[in-house]
Amino acid sequence: QVQLVESGGGLVQPGGSLKLSCVASGFPFSKFAMNWFHQAPGKERELVATIGSDGTTYYEDPVKVRFTASRDNAKNTVYLQMNSLKPEDTGVYYCHGTSLGTNYWGKGTLVTVSS
C-alpha cells in the first residue's frame, strides 16, 4: 500500500522556521522525484520545490533562498526546511512523488504563519 505521510506543520511567527517531513512507503522511493506543493487558502495547489532521484533541486522563485528540499533514501523520507517564513507561506503543504507517469500524493500538513 502506497503512503506518503507529511508532518511538521504548525503555527509559526513571521520570520520563523519549520521543517516538514514526508515519509514514503509502498513504492521504490529512491527512484522517484519528490515534490512539495503549497495550497494557500482559496487558491490552487502550486509547486514550490522539487528534488530529483539524483538529489538535484529546483525551487520556485517565491521560496528560493528561503526553502531547502532534501531527501534521505535510507529513511524513505523527504524534507522541506522553511526559513524566513512569511504570512503568504500559510497553507497546506503536500508531498508528491512522481516517476514515469506514476504519481502519488500525501494528505498534507498545515502551516500557519501569523503573529
Order of alpha helices (4+ residues) and beta strands (2+ residues): beta-beta-beta-beta-beta-beta-beta-beta-beta-beta-beta
